[in-house]
Amino acid sequence: MKTRVVILAGGEGSRLGVLTAKRAKPAVPFAGKYRIIDFALSNCVNSGLFDIMILTQYRPHSLMDHIGVGRPWDLDRSFTGGVRIFQPYKGRADTDWYAGTADAIQQNFTFLKEGRPDYALVLGGDHIYQMNYERLINFHEQNKADLTIASLRVSMEEATRMGILATDADYRVTQFVEKPKNPPGTLASMGIYVFNLDVLDRMLYEDTQRANSAHDFGKDIIPRMVAEGMRVFAYPFTGYWVDVGTIDAYWLAHMDLIRFPPVLDLNDREWIIHTRSEERPPVLIQNGATVRDSLITDGSIVAAGAIVERSVLSPGVYVGPQAVVRESIILTDSSIEAGAVVERVIADKNVTIGHNAHVGRLDPAATDLGITTLGKSTQVPGGLTIGRSVVIGSNMLPEDYPGSDVADGARIEKLPFGKKQS
């Protein structure tokens, strides 16, 4: 049986704030050297699936540059599959920006059905996990299913943000509710679906005829299939999976990686997470520096007397003499200058934190995580103090800041030419 993979990678990811101001959510860097979409792509090739369509929409450029022709994942193929990237387009037919997940696939169904695959494996491009899709497809075949949904148990709080399933003893789905205010249970859809292609074709076509449809799998397609008594099954998944769709979730997922043992083993040579990497020199940790429970990526320098604790440094990060970085995620080519203190901060690429600045703060008594985020290519003036839960936008220059320290919870972004922060 032939399977074609469709990865939905057009998400705006607005809840990730400054991290998605200039890139799609699947293109957000993760764990020092990866992008979020690397996990879905690597799961595919590790499962023996090499025929992949990627559907983009919001700010696709960095995602397209990262994937290229797919060489790091052995997807630079033509006759035997490979990876193809599709963007929304205007045509003679009724095509436009995607209205929902189902509409995204409907608009590209001509390409999906080329070569007559038997199954469509539909994935999100914005989750962190390791899964053998071959087992999922085998489960689908054994149950003679029309649709199989990968599922896992979540907390009651998480259940309000996900599609919730009820099943019988044979894992057949008897109820599906999308993002319920009062969840009837905690068995949740992972947004991973195996469809029989002919079933998907019919359901998508019928959905286009419904004027009141949101053209979405969770809101429309799946509930209707369950209501019509079609063979919908839930595949039970028990491994690590996280939707890094918020700043807190993104930070917590990184903290999971530096636990011992980590809940997600990136050193597993049987399940390699592939990515596109540029050549960088080895890490340099100078005499007198202290590094504890951290991930340090190629090209990083930790200077004498610096302290790095429970943090992730991406390629080319510089931590200057006597600087302190705690529980923070610092993205590519950012610089923490001498004497600066950075605590619970997520700094995007090319950020500079000036000498003796203090950004973020650990507060053991606080009930929230209090993460401060700094946008891409922003500069923090030397000596400035920036509090907890602050958002600093992209491309900020020292003169763009107010004349005083930045209080907890503040938001400072680039203003139009000629205006100043109040």
Secondary structure by P-SEA (a helix, b strand, c coil): cbbbbbbbccccccccccccccccccccccccccccaaaaaaaaaaacccbbbbbbcccaaaaaaaacccccccccccccccbbbbccccccccccccccaaaaaaaaccccccccccccbbbbccccccccaaaaaaaaaaacccbbbbbbbbcaaaaaabbbbbbccccccccccccccccccccccccbbbcaaaaaaaaaaaaaacccccccccccaaaaaaaaccbbbbbbbcccccccccaaaaaaaaaaaaccccccccccccccbbbbbcccccbbbcccbbbccccccccbbbcccbbbccbbbccbbbbcccbbbccbbbcccccccccbbbcbbbbccbbbbccccccbbbbccccccbbbbbccbbbbcccbbbbcbbbbbccccccccccccccccccccccccccccc
